[in-house]
Amino acid sequence: MDTGVQSSAEWIAEGERYVMGTYKRFPLVLTEGAGMAVWDCEGREYLDFIGGIAVCSLGHSHPKVVEAIQKQAAKLTHVSNLYHIPPQIELARLLVENSFADKVFFCNSGAEANEGAIKLARKYGCDILGGKYEIITMENSFHGRTLATITATGQEKFRKGFEPLPDGFVYVPYNDLEAIEQAVSERTCAVMLEPIQAEGGVRVPDERYLKGVRKICDERNLLMILDEVQVGMGRTGKLFAYEHEGVSPDIMSLAKALGNGFPVGAMLATDRVASAFAPGNHASTFGGNPLAMAAGKAAFEVLTQEGVIEHGARVGLYLKKRLEELKSRHSCMLEVRGRGLIVGVEMDREVAETVNRCIDAGVLIGSAGTHVLRFLPPLIVEEHHVDRLITTLDKVLEAV
């Protein structure tokens, strides 16, 4: 049915009427995208340096992903996981062959992947570790918005108002190995963390931190769970962020870029840990459906076979270099940090106005908390795109 809605103002009014207010949305109505660009409903173009929050790593509407979705949609969109699904098996094989893992569980989002990781760790703790259930997570972390994942998230603002929360989570400071050691008890079954805290302010831990966590887990017979929802799939310059330190987790969660915009989540584990799940212990109606798997397989193949990750790593260095140059001209910029193409700039002020003014100037950027600008462009970004970002940000900071 043609609603007659055309302008941004009309779409926004309709959205406020019919859609739950769970997001504080920008007054922007995006309707089309290609590569590094998106367009609003009135035809204005924007340079996208947030990429759907680390989702569209191949850029918007990548032709090979679009083609894969179209072909699969014409063939078979959904069957139950009661049956074997070839596209699911193919993507699982690709993930296993390119990671530490032996088995994959597919779902639809990062929160679901982390929910599955928490359940698997607890089931393993129950069956193999003699009833252990407690999971150590990090202060300032973010793992999703389901009841279990907001409880795992080490930020009180996400938990407030949803009590009583599930018990069995202990929070310690990020990047502090001694704090983890001290938090381990006779109830502990796992340590859960992000290789880089993304929503928590783009915080990169000290070198060898992950190795230290791995050592503690090995010595205390604990599982190591890595949440790579935002930093996995090439974002840091390697396929998975854990590769930078040469460690392997027992469980890992993925989503966001896995489908390049199509909803796909995955929870990966070793055979030793995955064997704790039996039929009926965990499931997802839509997880691993043929359409999502076709999108994921196409995205994975482009990402790993066409030099996209290596390109992103090179441009990531250029982005940090240009931001450091900008920092030398603007005292409000306190620190540039990140790895690959997840980059944050800590400011001496709240960043909401800066983000809004960049949008007004035709460049989409994000934030991580109140005082950190966050940049998560598609991995296909070029140096001339970075130059435009820097020019825009320079003018905005002069005016703010």
N, C-alpha and C positions, 0 to 999 in steps of 0.2 A: 504494500500500500504506500502510495506517495504521500508523505506527511506534509510536504510543502516547506519543510525546514531547510534553510539554505545558509544563512549567515552564522557566524560564530556565536553571536549573542543569542540567536534562536536555539542553536544546538545546546548551548550552556543552560539556557532556561529549561529546555526539555530534559536535560540530564539531571538537573537539580530536582525536577518534578518526579522522575521515575527511578533514578539510580540511588542506592543507599550512599550516604555520605561518609564512607570509610576512607576517602582520600581527600587531602587538601590540594585540590587541583589548580594548576595554572590556568588562566583564561585563554587557553589555546586549544583549537580543535584541529587535530592532525588527521588527514584523510588519505595521504599517499606518500610513498617513499621509494627511493632508488639509490643504492650505494650509500654515500655519506649524507644524502639530502633527504629531508622530509618537507611536505607542503601542507599548509593548512587549507581549510575548506574554501578560503577566498583566494587561493593560488599563491600565497606568499611562501617563499622558500627559506628553509632554515638549515644550517650546518649542524649536524648531530654529533655532539661530543659526549653524549650520555648513553646512546645505543640501547635504549629500552632498559637501562641499568644493567649493562654488561650482557645483554641478550643477543643483539644482532651483530655478532662478531664478523660476519661475512658481508655486512652492509644490509640495507633493506632490500627485500624482494630479490635475493640472489637468484639468477636464472636457473641454476642447476637444482636449487632447493624447490623453487616454484615448479619446475618441470616434474620433479619427483613426486610432489604432492598432487599435481594434476593427474599424472599417470595412475598413482595409487588410488585416488578418489574415484576414478572411472572403473577401477577393478574391484576393490573391496576396502571399505572404510573401517568396519568394526566386526570382530567376532569375539566371543568370550575367551578368557584365558583358560577355560576348560579344554581348549584345543591348542595344538601347536601352531605357531604363527611364524612363517618363514622370515618376514622382515625383522621381527623381534629377535630371532636367533642370529640373523646376520649382524645386527647392530651390537648385540651382546658379544659376539665373537670379536668384532673390531675393538670394543672396549677392553676385553680380556687380553687380547693379543698386544695391546699397547699400554698396559698398566700392570700393577702388582696383583690384580684380582684374578680369581678363578670363576666367580659367579656374579651375575647381575640381576637385580630386581628393578623393574621399570614402574614408574609412577608418572605423575603429571606436573610436579612442581618441586622446588627446593625444600619447602616445608615438609612435604610428603616424604621426600628422600631422607630428611633428617629424622622425621618421625619413625621411619622404617629402621634407620640406624640405631635409634634409641631402643626400639623394641628388640632388635636383634641382639644388641649388647646385653639387655636384661635377660633375654631368653638364654643366651650363652652363660650369663652369670648364674642363672637359676639351675640350668642343667649340668654345666661343666664345672663351675666354680663354687658349687655348694651353697647356692642361694644368695650370692652377692648381687646387689642391684644399684648401688650408688654410682653416680657418674659425676666426675669433676669437670666443670666447665669454667670458662674464663670470664672475669669481669669485663664489661664493655663489649661482649660478644653479641652476635645476632645469628639465630638459627631458624627463624620463621615465626609464624603467627598462629599456629595451632596451640592447643592448651599445653601440650608437652613441650613444644619448641619455644614458646615464650617463657616457660619455666627453665628450660636449658639456657635461654638467653640471659646473659649477665648484665641486664639493664632493667632496673626497677620500673622505669616508665612504661615498658611494654607489658608488665605484669599487673600493674595497678588496676583494680576494679574487676579482676577475673579470679579472685580468690574464692574458695580454697583451691590451691594449686597442687598438682601431683608432687609428692615428696620424693626424695632420693637424688637431689642435685646439690652440689657443693660448689661455691664460686671462689676462685682464687685470682690474684692479679695475673694479667697476661705478661708473658716474657719473664717469668719468675719461676725457675725450676725448683728452688727451695720451697716455695709455697705449695707446689704440687706434692713434693715429698712429704711435707707436713700434713697435707690434707688427706693422704691415703689412710684408709682405715680398714678394719676387717669386713666392712660392707662394700668396699669399692670394687667395681667391675671394669670401669673404663675411664679414660680421659678423652674429652671431646673439645676440639679447638679448630680455629681457622688458621691456615698457614700465614695469611695476612688478614688482619681485622679490617673488613671493608666498610660496613655500616658504622663500625666503631671509630672511624676517623682515618682510614687507610694507614694502619699502623703495621709496620714491617718489624718483625722481631729480630733480635740479635742473631748473628750468624751462629749456627750450630744449636739454636734453641730447639728445633724440631728433633735433632739427633738426641738432645738431652731428654726430651719427652719420651722418645722411643726407648732410650736406655732405662728410664724409670719404669715404663710399662713392661719391658722385658724382665727387669729384676723383680718387680712386684706382681708379675703374672696378671697384668691388666691389658685390656684392649685399647688400642689407639684409634680414635675416630677422627678423621679429617673432614671438615666441611669445606668442600671446594666448589660450592654452588656458584659463587661469584668469581673466584680466582682461577677455576679450572678451565679446561678447553682452550688453552693457548694464551689466556689473558696476561700471564706474567712473563711470557717469552719462552716457556716450555709448555708441553701439552698439559701437564699437571704441575701445580706449584710445589708439591713435595719433592719433585725431581731436583730442585735447586740444591737441596741438602742431602740428596742421596739416601733418603730414608723411605720406608714403605709403611703405610698404615695397615691396620687390620680391616677397617671399614672406611669407605669414603662416599660422600654424597656429591651428586652432580645435578645440575639443571641449567637454567638460563641459556647459555650459548649452545647447549646440546642440540636444540632444535632450531637454532637461529630465528627464533620468534614463534615457532610452533611449540605448544606446551609439552615438554618432555622432561622428566626427572628420572634419576637413576641412583640406586644404592648398590655399591660394589663391595665385595668382601672376598676374603680367602676361603678356600674350601673348608678349612678347619673351623672357621667361624660360621660360615653359611650353613653348615650341616646342623646347626642348632634349630633352624627353621624346618618344620615339617608341613605337609599340606594342611591348610586351614589356619596356620599360625599368622599369616599375613596375606593381604590380597589387595587388588585394585581393579575395579570394573574396567576403567579406561586405560590403565597403565599398560604400555606395550602394545597399544592398538596398531593395526597395520599402517594407518595414515601417519601417525606420529613417528613410527619407526622408519618410514620412508623418508620423512623430513630429516630425522636424526642421522640416518645413514648417509644421505647426500651431503649434509652439513659436515659430518665427520670426515668424509672423503675429500671434500674441497679443502678443509682446514689442514689436513695432514699430508695431502699429496701435491698441493699447489704453492707451497712456500709461504703460506699466509702467516704462520706463527713466527717464522724467521723475519718476515717483513715487519710484523707488528713489533717485534723486539727492537729492530733497528729504529723505527719511527718513535718508539717509546723513549729511547735514549735521546733522540732529538727533541721530543716534547719536554723532557725534564731539563735539558740544556736551555731551551728557550724560556722556560718558566724560571729557571735560576737567573737568567739574564734580566727577566722582568722583575724579579725579587730585588735585584740590586738597584732598581729605580723606584721601588715602592716599599717604604718601610712598614706598611701594613701587612705585607707578606712575611710571615715568620719562618716558615719551613716548607720546603718542597720534598715530598717523600712518595715512595711507591716502587713498583717493579713492573717492567714491561709497560703495558697500557692500562694499568690501574694506578692512577696518580692522584695524590691529594696535595692541597696547599693549605696549611694552617694559617689563619688570619688573626689579626688582633681585634677583630670585631665580628659581629654576626654577619653571615654571608647572604642572607635572603635577598637583600636589595641588589647585591652584585649579580646574583643568579637572574633576577628579574630583568635587570638592565641588559644583560647579555642576550636574553631572549628577545627583548625589544630590538636589539641590534642584529638579530637574525642568527644567533649562535646558541644552541642548547647545551647547557652544562648542568651539573648537579651539585649536591652537597652531601656531606656525611656528618651528621650532627649540626650544631649551630654555627661552628667557627671554621669548618673545613670545606673548601671547594673541592669537588670530585670530578675527575675526567675519566670516562670509560668509553672512548670512541670505538667504532668498529675497527677490527685489526687491519682492514684495508686502507686505513687513513694514510694520506700522503703528507709530505713535508709542507706543501703549499697550503694544505688544510690547517696544519699547526700554525703556520705563519698568520693565517687569517684569524685564528683563535687568539693568538698573542696580540695582534693589532687591536682586536675588539676589546680584549680584557684590559689592555693598556689604557685605552680611551675611557672605559668604564671606571677603572680605578682612579683615574685622574678626576673624574666627575663625582664619585661617591664621597 
